[in-house]
Amino acid sequence: MGSPRLAIIIPALNEADTIAPVLKVVSAFGQPIVVDDGSTDGTAELSRSLGADVVTHEVNQGYDGALSSGFARADALGFDYAITIDADGQLPGDLIPEFVKRLDEGADLVVGIRDFVPRVSELAFQIMARKFYGLQDPLCGMKAYRMSYYRKLGWFDSYRSIGTEFMLFIVRQGGKLDQLPVPTAPRVGQARIGGNLKANYIIGRAAVIAFFKHFGR
């Protein structure tokens, strides 16, 4: 087990086929907190058997709901840092030490930059985030945070932000931002957020709300 300072938050919905290799990599660097968001395939049991702290949703609450529960659990356990990573194996868990190093060096937020974005709506969100805050890839699922900012805000998400509300809060509070390229592997099966039409709607909605809440000020 790595530093007890670090919680590794992993939202998961029916990821029994992919989560084991993720947990085997990331467990070397901190405490995995898997949020089982209504899975029916044994994701929770498998994750627990591999040493994860598991938060279970009996009813699916969506990506932001899962992350919100993960951050609440990390706060309750007193972690100093938290990093998010997906359960599908697309993001490189072996880069976690580099994210932590940058937090140790003074960053308050470290955001991954993927080598591609799969949707038009994500590109639109990127353009806004770059213009207003210099964020290269606001929707990357791999981000590291200083938990003192979570305690200042009091929550992770309040408007289904696709994991961006807390990030934008840190930047607007003047927190030090760092960004790190992360290679991405192809997704096996349908993305957790849904097919392209549904995903573009969800991301587009979050972008519009974020614009009025953050970017437009």
N, C-alpha and C positions, 0 to 999 in steps of 0.2 A: 504494500500500500504506500502511496506517495504522501505528500503533505496533507495533514488534516485540515489545512486552510482551504482546500479546494473542493467544491461540489461540482460534479459533472452531471448536468441536468439533461435527461434524454426523454423527450416525449415519444410515446410508442402506441401505435394502434395496429394490432395484428402483425407484429414484426418478429414472430418466433423464428422465421426462416433466416433472418439477417442479424438479429441483435446479439447473438452469442459472440461472434467475432469482434463486434464493436466493444462489448464489455470486456473481453479478454485483453484488448489493447488498452483501453482507457483506465482500467482498474489499477494499472501500475502508477498512475499519476495523481489519483485522488479518489474521492468517494462517489461512485455513480449513484444518482437518484433517478430511477426510472419511473416515469408517470405513465401507468398503464391506463389508457384513455378508453376503457370499455372494450378491451380486446376479448375475443372468444377463442383464441388459438393457443392459450397457455403462455402468452408473453410474460405475464406477471410471475408465474411459478418458475419459469426458466430463468428470468432475471434474478429472482431471489436466490435461486440455487447457485448462481454465479457471483454472489456477494453484493448485489445491488440493494440499496434501500428502495423499497417499492411503495409508491403512492398509487392507490387504485381508485379509479372513477367507475362506479357501477354503470353510469350513463355517460356516453361520449360527450365531451365538452369542447372538442375542437382543439386546434393547435395552440391557440393563445390560452385557453383554459388549462391545458396540460402544462404549459410553461409557467403559468401563474401558480399552479399547485406546486410545481417543482421549486420555484423560488421561495414560496412560503415555507416549504420544508427546509430548504437550505438556510433560511433566516432562523427558523426555530432551532436548528442544530448549531447555529453560531458560526457558520463559515465566513471567512474573510473575502474569498473570491468565489465566483461561479462562472462556469463555462457551459454553453449549450452546444449540443451536437446531435445530429439526427441518428435514428436507430437503423436506417436502411443501408449504412455502410458507404454512402457516397462521399462523406467528408473524412479527412485523414486524422484519426485519433492520435497518431504518433506526432502530430504537430502541437499537441497540448502543451508540452514543456516550453515551446517558444512563446505561446500566448501568455503563460504564467510568467516567464522571464520578463516580458514587456510590462506586465502589471507590477512586478517587483522593481522594475526600473522607473516606475512613476506613472505609467498610463492608468487611467481610470476605466477605459473602455478600449477593447481591442476587437476590431471587426474583420472577419475574413473577407477576402475578395476572390470569388470563384473565377475560373477561367472561361466560363460561359454562363449566360442566363437563358432559360428555356422559353420565356414567355414575353410577349409584347408589353403586357402590363408591368412586368418587372423592369423592363427597360425604361418605361415612363417614370416609374418610381425612382429609379437610379438617376435619371436626368434631374429631377427635382432635388433629390438629396445632395447630389454633387453641387448644384447651383447654390443652395442655401447653406450647406454645412460641410462640403468637401467629402461627403461619404461616398465611397466608390461603389459599394454593394450592400445597401441597407437590408436586403432580404436574405443575405447569406445566413444559413442556419447555425454557423459556428461563430460565436461571439463570446468574449470574456469580459466580466464585469467586476468592479469593486463593489462589494455588497453594502458598504456604507451609504452608497447612493440609493440602493433599494430601501434601506431603512429611512432615508430622508423622504423619498416619494411615498412609500407605504404600500405599494402594489407594483405588479409587473405590467398589467394590461387592463384598460378600462373600456376600450372601444373596438376590440377585435382588430388589432393593429398589425397582425402577421409578425409579431415579435419585434416591433419597432418602437413602441411608445416609450419604454424604459430607456432604450438607446438614445432616442431624441431628447429625453429629459436630461440625461447626463451631459450631452453636448450643449444644450441650452443653459445648463448650470455652469458651464465653463470648465467641465471636466476635460482632462487631457485625452485626446483621441489618438490611437495608433491603428494601423491597418496592415494586414498581412495576407499576401497571396496564398490561396489554398487550392490545390488540384482537386478536381471532383471526378468520381467514378460514375459510370452510367447507372441510372436507377433500374432495378429489377422490379417489374410490375408497376401498377398504377401509383402515382404519387399520393402521399397522404392527404394532400389538400384537395384532391379530386382531379377529374379530367380538365382539359384545357379551358372549356367554356366556363365551368364552375370556378376554376382557379383564377381565370382572368377577372371574373366578377368580384371574387373575394379580394384579390389584390388591388383591383381598381377602386373598390369601395374604401379600403384602408388608405390608399394613396390620397383620395379626395378628403377624407377626414383628417389625415395627417397634415395636408396642405393648410386647411383652415385652422387647425389647432397649433401647428408649429411653423410650417414653412411660410405662411402668409403674414407672419408678424414681423 
